[in-house]
Each structure stands twice: as structure tokens, then as C-alpha cells.
Amino acid sequence: MNGNEFGRLFRMTTYGESHGEAMGCTVSGVPAGVELSEEEIQTDLDRRKPGQSMITTSRGEPDKVKINSGLQDGYTTGTPIGMVIQNKDARSGKYEPFITAPRPSHGDYTYSAKFGTRNWGGGGRSSARETVNWVAAGGVAKAVLAQSDYDVTIKAHVCQIGDVEAGPVTFEDMLEHSEANEVRCADPDAAEKMRDVADRYQKEGDSIGGAIYFECRGVPPGLGAPRFDSFPSRLAQAMYSIPAVNDFEYGIGRAARTTAGSEYNEDWEFDADGDPVPVGNDHGGIQGGITTGQPIYGEVSWHPPVSIPKTQETVDWETGERKEITVTGRHDPVLPPRAVPVVEAMLYCTVLDFMLLGGRINPDRLDDRPGEYDTAYHPSSPQNDPEDAGTHAKTVDED
Ligand SMILES: Cc1cc2nc3c(=O)[nH]c(=O)nc-3n(C[C@H](O)[C@H](O)[C@H](O)COP(=O)(O)O)c2cc1C
């Protein structure tokens, strides 16, 4: 069964295994006329890549992206965008003991139980190495939104590691401060304490869980397709696809359990333009499965990384033996710092998909001029070359 596609109109199809030759994806549904470069995609890939600090895995992947389809002279053509990221630092030998003796809490047993076989090096297809593809696709979605008529901004930061929680931060704090420390927390004091916690667990040969808070600003009202393609159901799919996520909530989330209706409900008021606006945003920007135009916010939790050097027990289904194992190698001691760009990427993909589905952005072309050709956004158009100017069949008014 195919579980390698995400999105309805803006759709990524991914491939690759942790220790295979390369990771890659095809992104279809990208409107023509979006300026795009490998450098732009690379900026986000560099934020996700391994080996950034002492609290990330030391696997040495350059994660260089190659765009091999869908661009002409630096602009999207509306045809599928192909992207490849080579795997350069795979060391599969350490995974041989686990071929028939599954590592605790990984996908080793479940992949084998489903397919009867699996690519076992580095966890193969179950590895979070796959998320490099999602960040590349998210970079494309981000570029489309940035060049659209909408002012959508998305940011996430680490709000908890172990028992250390970030203090209250504004969206501006998140934009300004979250990339300034290796934990990616917008509260610098909490970031230091989180770093200490991650260090402590790493030194003890252990790992620890944590959480990310996210916010999407500028998403227009009216997006979402209830019932089964409601905005929160697609958001939940996006978040729960991320490896090791075991909790997602939006709005006031689980605090709703102890909240009275009178406290939760938000009255309606008119905004400065005379449009209805809810007073407050406990609903997290979504009502009835459709966006209200208020900021969409929520939290995502990660269990601790399960590859730890402490001794653990497993069984070998081939030999019938019980075994003690230690999972040595290069692993993250805590996941949210590296997952921030992954969350942002999946949010960009989800929001853009709904913008296309909701007709806010023309799915064929960003300039919203279907049926008109040789328009100025295409730099190789004869219209831009005086010598070829007579060759084009139809000119377009440039108002
Ligand atoms: C960015 C990122 C990096 C990860 N790195 C590791 C790691 O180094 N070690 C580890 O045990 N798990 C890591 N994980 C989580 C595993 O991929 C995941 O726990 C495993 O595949 C089992 O899947 P599940 O936890 O969703 O059941 C990472 C997850 C993300 C999002």
C-alpha cells in the first residue's frame, strides 16, 4: 500500500532509505512562475541537517539538494519538481545485529511484519532521514506562498524539553530568537536549561522527550473541507506523519478538558473593516473544521529518541534466542531541536495545499492569467527579447 504521498493538489511523493544511495521527492501541483533556486531550499535543509551541534547526531551529511526537473531559467514551469539529496555518510555495519533481532521501539519489527523484508541499514525507510525530503518540499511551498498575494508566515520553536518549559513568548520572539540557540527555543533562559537537560541525558547514555509550539499567521478564513478533509484533520495527519510524534493539539488543546463552555466560547465583534471577528483565539484559528483567519497555533510532542546506548533486551526471531543489545552509533539525544524545520515544512505544505484547493492561488500559474501565454514572468519568453518579439502569437496587456 502506498503511503508515500502527501497533499491533494500540492502533492509530494517521496523515496529513499537512510543508508540508500539518495533521498528524493517529486513535488507536483506547483504553479508556474515561482522563482526558485537550490540555494533557497538549501537554507532550510541546513537547519535540519545532522551534525549541527553537540545535541544532534554526528552523522556527517552535507544534505545538498539538486533540483533536476520543473524549472526553466530559475522559474517553476508548472510541471513536477524533482529533487535529490545524496546520502554520503552511511555506515550500515552497526545495524547487522538487528536484522532479525529488532531494536526496542523502532520500526524494525513492524516493517518486517508488514512487508516480510526491509532495508535495514540505519532503519531504512522508517528512519527520520526521510524528513529531509519533506523539508525540501516545504521549501518549495514556502516560496510559492511568499510570492503569492497572501502574507503567510509560519514559525515553530521548542517549548519543552524534559521538565523545562519555555516562558511565554510572542510570535515576534519566535521569529527573532528561536534560531539564535542550538535548542531552537525563543526563550533564551529556558534554552540554556533545556540544553543542560539534553546534555545530562546524553552523558547518562539516555535520551529525553520534548515539544514544539507552532503558529501560522496570515492564513485566510474559509480554508478546509469538512468533514474528512477538515483543516485540523489534515494538520493532524501532517504532524503525526513526523517520526516519533505521539501527541498533537491545536488551540487550547487538552486544557479544554477542564474548561467551561462559558469560558471557552468567543463572542463575535466587527473588525476595523466591518467583518465579523471572534473575540479571542482559544479555538486556534479553526472553527467547524475551517479556518477563521485568526492565527493557527498548536503543540506537537516527541517521545525520547529510542536509539540509546543503555543495555536493552530483545529477541531474535531467526534463532529463537533472547539477547541483550546496546544501540551504539550516531543519534540525537532529543528530537525537537532538529524537528523545528520539519514541522514548519509540513505546515507550509498543508497550508499551501488548502490555498490551492480553496482557489486562493491559481494551481496552474502564480500570475493568475490562465490561457494567456508569453507573459513577463517567463524570462526566456520571446516577449523579453526584442529580436524575437515578432515570433509570439499573442501579446498580453501589461497593466
Ligand atoms: C528530525 C528527527 C531526527 C530523529 N533522529 C533520531 C535518532 O537519532 N535516533 C532515534 O532513535 N530516533 C530518531 N528519530 C525518531 C525515529 O525516527 C523514530 O522514533 C523511529 O523511526 C520509530 O518511529 P516512531 O517513533 O514514529 O514509532 C528522529 C526523528 C526526527 C523527527
The ligand as an SDF file (V2000), in Angstrom:
LIG
                    3D

 31 33  0  0  0  0  0  0  0  0999 V2000
   14.4230   15.0130   12.8290 C   0  0  0  0  0  0  0  0  0  0  0  0
   14.3420   13.6860   13.5180 C   0  0  0  0  0  0  0  0  0  0  0  0
   15.5110   13.0030   13.8540 C   0  0  0  0  0  0  0  0  0  0  0  0
   15.4600   11.7670   14.5020 C   0  0  0  0  0  0  0  0  0  0  0  0
   16.6340   11.1790   14.8960 N   0  0  0  0  0  0  0  0  0  0  0  0
   16.5760   10.0460   15.6520 C   0  0  0  0  0  0  0  0  0  0  0  0
   17.7720    9.4830   16.2210 C   0  0  0  0  0  0  0  0  0  0  0  0
   18.8820    9.9860   16.0120 O   0  0  0  0  0  0  0  0  0  0  0  0
   17.6420    8.3740   16.9820 N   0  0  0  0  0  0  0  0  0  0  0  0
   16.4100    7.7790   17.2370 C   0  0  0  0  0  0  0  0  0  0  0  0
   16.3370    6.7970   17.9440 O   0  0  0  0  0  0  0  0  0  0  0  0
   15.2830    8.2970   16.7020 N   0  0  0  0  0  0  0  0  0  0  0  0
   15.3260    9.4030   15.9320 C   0  0  0  0  0  0  0  0  0  0  0  0
   14.1420    9.9210   15.4210 N   0  0  0  0  0  0  0  0  0  0  0  0
   12.8910    9.1990   15.6320 C   0  0  0  0  0  0  0  0  0  0  0  0
   12.8460    7.8380   14.9210 C   0  0  0  0  0  0  0  0  0  0  0  0
   12.9490    8.0060   13.5230 O   0  0  0  0  0  0  0  0  0  0  0  0
   11.5290    7.1150   15.2730 C   0  0  0  0  0  0  0  0  0  0  0  0
   11.3490    7.1000   16.6580 O   0  0  0  0  0  0  0  0  0  0  0  0
   11.5740    5.6790   14.7580 C   0  0  0  0  0  0  0  0  0  0  0  0
   11.6720    5.6480   13.3460 O   0  0  0  0  0  0  0  0  0  0  0  0
   10.3140    4.8870   15.1790 C   0  0  0  0  0  0  0  0  0  0  0  0
    9.1540    5.5380   14.7320 O   0  0  0  0  0  0  0  0  0  0  0  0
    8.0270    6.0380   15.7650 P   0  0  0  0  0  0  0  0  0  0  0  0
    8.7120    6.6400   16.9300 O   0  0  0  0  0  0  0  0  0  0  0  0
    7.2220    7.0480   14.9980 O   0  0  0  0  0  0  0  0  0  0  0  0
    7.2350    4.8240   16.1730 O   0  0  0  0  0  0  0  0  0  0  0  0
   14.1900   11.1790   14.7810 C   0  0  0  0  0  0  0  0  0  0  0  0
   13.0190   11.8520   14.4460 C   0  0  0  0  0  0  0  0  0  0  0  0
   13.0810   13.1060   13.8330 C   0  0  0  0  0  0  0  0  0  0  0  0
   11.8040   13.8280   13.5160 C   0  0  0  0  0  0  0  0  0  0  0  0
  1  2  1  0
  2  3  1  0
  2 30  2  0
  3  4  2  0
  4  5  1  0
  4 28  1  0
  5  6  2  0
  6  7  1  0
  6 13  1  0
  7  8  2  0
  7  9  1  0
  9 10  1  0
 10 11  2  0
 10 12  1  0
 12 13  2  0
 13 14  1  0
 14 15  1  0
 14 28  1  0
 15 16  1  0
 16 17  1  0
 16 18  1  0
 18 19  1  0
 18 20  1  0
 20 21  1  0
 20 22  1  0
 22 23  1  0
 23 24  1  0
 24 25  2  0
 24 26  1  0
 24 27  1  0
 28 29  2  0
 29 30  1  0
 30 31  1  0
M  END
$$$$
